[in-house]
Structures are given as C-alpha cells and as structure tokens.
Amino acid sequence: MNRIQKIALYIFIGLFSVQAYAQRPDSHAPIGVMGDHTHAKGEFMVSYRYMRMWMEGNRTGTNSISANEIVTTVPNRFFGNPMQPPTLRVVPTYMSMDMHMLGAMYAPTDWLTVMTMTNFIEKNMNHITYQGGMGTNILGNFITQTRGLGDTRVVGLFKLLKKGNNQVHLNAGVSIPTGSLTEQDDILTPLNTEPMVRVPYPMQIGSGTYDLLPGITYTGFMNKIAWGAQVSGVVRMGKNDSEYAFGNKVMATTWGSYRIQKWLSSSVRVAYEQTGKVDGIDPQIVAPVQTANPEFLGGQRLDVALGVNLLGINGLTKGIRLAAEVALPVYQNLNGPQLETDYVVTLGVQYAF
Ligand SMILES: [Cu+2]
C-alpha cells in the first residue's frame, strides 16, 4: 500500500467510525434516561416518550403495611381540627400515572446541545374510605383523577470531554412550573359526604417551583457493547404559591447494552433515586389520608430495568429510533405509609435530522 492509499484508508475508517457511531442503536442510552446524548452541530431531534407508572399496595420503610393496619395505627396529623379523627381513615390502594412527553433537541455548536421537554400527565388514584371514628368498617371506594400539562424543562448539555469512543457531558437545566398545583376532585369522607377538595400532593400535576436540574453523564462504546452512567438531581428553588416545595431528588444510574443486530440493541440498567419529604404544607390540603401528610412523601428506590433500542437503517425508517424499557423496583424504603412502585414502562420514538 502506498502512502496515498494509506491516507485514503485512514480517512475512510475515520468517516466510517463517525458514521457508525451516529447510526448505532446503542448510541442512545436506554429510553428511561434523559439527556443521555448530545448532537453534532446543526442537528435537530424530536422525540415522543410515553411513560406509565403503576403503584399498588402500601409500605412504610421497607415493610408492607395493610389498609386495616394504617387506619388503626397511623395518627392523623390533622387530629384536633374540626371533624378530624385521631387516625387515618382513607387509604390509597393503587395509583397510575401516564405521562406523554414531547421533546426537542438542537445543537447550535458541537459543544452544546439544547433540549426542551414538555409533558401531559394523567394520574388516577383509588382509595378505600373507612367509617368515621375508629375500627375497620369500610364505607366505600373512590377514585380521584387529575390531568393536564406538566412542568416544562429546558436543559443545556455541555460536552466536556470526547476521547475516542468515550464522552462526558454536563447536564444543566431548569424546570419551569407550568403544571397545576391546585387540582381538585370529589372524595368520599369517613362521614359519608362527597365534597370537592384540593387533592393531596402526589396527585398534583406540577411542582409549582422553579427547579434546577444539574447532572453529569458519561457514555462509551466498543465493538458490540456500549455503557454509560449518569448522576443527576432536582433542586427546588424556594417554595411555591401554596407554601411548600416537593423534596429534592438525587438520581444515579448506570447501564450496559449489547448490540444484537445493526438495528437492535438490548440493555440492562440499574437506577437509584432518593427523594426528600415535602417541605412546608399546603393549608388547603387537609384530610385523614397519608398523601395529605408532607412527612409521608419521598424515600429511596432502586430499580433494575431491561430495555431495547431499535434503529431504522434503510428506506423510510432510516434514522427513526424506537425504544422500550421496563423498570422493576428491587428495593424501596419509603417515608410511609406510602404507595409502593410496581413497575415503570417507558416507550419512545426519536427522529434526528
Ligand atoms: Cu437527541
């Protein structure tokens, strides 16, 4: 091989590896990870994610607790106010959260990618109401439902380091409180009335606070495997108009993936999340139910998640990404009583141009 041929070969290999990186299904993290990748200068990406979370059964600390146990042993923090019993009398039994997230990414330069995300959320929570006073006589069931536009995120992803197949970038974002925190619904009280009230903290749609979203992300790949890790947080800035702030959050996750085909990779991920209690109290949220107590929010959770990433490589599907991930908690330590998480499913479609 003469020198010119060698140079041509190196250029070809160089171009091919850049191209190959851009087109690997595993060049994006499992779909449950946000802000995992950056784009090259001038690139746009649009995405839609659907997330469903299912929570059923209650837990305090790491132990299960039954509804009967809750209403006979857990004190009602509002006891002493008019018509407030000494123990809790309403118990959530399950909750679903469905989230539709629309995202856009754009890279004005190679070292900065800007990302915005807005979402539509629907929450449903089923409850058992026990008869007023004491004992374990059940009065009935009711479901509360809230839905609406959630908070909006704007995040800058700053590429700090790019060495061969390894990259580190900084995530620096802010969450803007566009979601409602004054949602109401009908409830069934232990006195058998059905008033319309402001629903408790976990049923509200927004945080009401501007939140900082710091983070750092590392990704790498080699041959048929790719890996990464991300540490991130949610830091509430002050209190909202209802005199409280949701707890701050720390999240850490790491993943590995294997490329089965040019268009298909599978992943395993571990994710840890720690959330604080609610700071402050909304004077309009008063009820003998655990979700109305700011102390009974937050905790720790460790999930193991399995996922697949698909990448269209020819024809009309070229460049279209589809991904799915199912996360199952393996450890939960909750400031309870609180509903425990059973699974989180995330589906996503992404298209870059
Ligand atoms: Cu993107």
Residues whose N, C-alpha, C, O or C-beta is under 5 A from the ligand:
A	BS01	CU	M45 M105
